[in-house]
Amino acid sequence: MFEKQLTYDDLDIADKEIFIQMGYGENTPGEDILAEMNEMKATVRNILQPRFCFTVIEGGELNTEEKLLSVEGTTFSVGRIITSQLRGSVAYAFFVATSGTAFEALQRRLETEGDMLRVFIADSMGSVIAEKTADIMERWLQIYINAKGWKHTNRFSPGYCGWHVSQQQLLFPLLHTKEPCGVHLTESSLMIPIKSVSGVIGLGPDVKKLEYTCGLCDYAKCYKRRKRKMGK
């Protein structure tokens, strides 16, 4: 398994990304909100320890009729959309990316203090942090597979595109450690730290990374829709 810890500055987060996550779209919030956000950024920069890890498993079987992915004796019901996007894969990367336990502790402290504006800003920042950490994970994954002449697909996570969130319970054991990147699962398949991402990526010489097919999915709050709004 490959694992790496990052810093806040490694993530290269633009204010615009936080604004969109907060619901402002292309608009800029007022000066009072900006002041709170800048203060929060300074706090987060000092404590943040985002991490990612992935493991690459060669082989596996993708059943396009039954919408199943089987690797190392584990079978996932990934659904129609993900099955179609993984076609042509000769290996699969399973990953976890997280904002880290220090950020989780910050969120819990803010909730205890009851300042809901700061809670909201931190929650929005945490979502961006987790996804940016996963973005960097993809870049390192590409470096990892370059020697094989492979490319990779988009990343897909339980809870999206028809893949039930409960199947995180099947995904985590493939990383061969109890708490990959310090992330653990609750009985209801919630990841702790909450601002974490897990999933699968298809690998191979003939796979493609495509625009997310949001037109095929009706989950309005999906982060992939927001990424399209940002022109990414």
C-alpha angles and dihedrals in degrees: 000000000000116000133177137177120216139190131234091257091052088065094060093209116191119213087235091065091055092046091054092048089051090054100254094118110194092345128099118232122238124278094262092055091045091052092052091046093051090050090050091049090054091050093047094046089059097051107026120119107169116184140187136188136180141179126205119219118190121214122015130149128258113201105199094184097052093032091235135142117201123190130162092349094310120114122201125195095217099167135229100297097050093042091056092048094050096052114127094027117143093184139014134223117212114197150177125201123182144178086227139238095284091060090046089054090050091053092050091049092051091050090052091051089053099223097144095187091058090044089053094048092048091048091052092046091049092056091051092046093053093049094045089051088053089049090056089046088059091054092052090046090056090052088049093054099038092095089062093049091242132147127199139231127229116288119258127199135200108260094041137083094011097308108128116236092227089073089076082086087066096041100054096061089058088068088063096225130091096235111019110207088355092296121134133184127236120219088263090055095252113149119232117233083049093213093072136115130208133176151107135288125195118231134196146102094275105039123109137212105225138182107279107265095232091160088071094053131063100200099121096189096054112134089224089068090054090050089056089053088054090054094246 
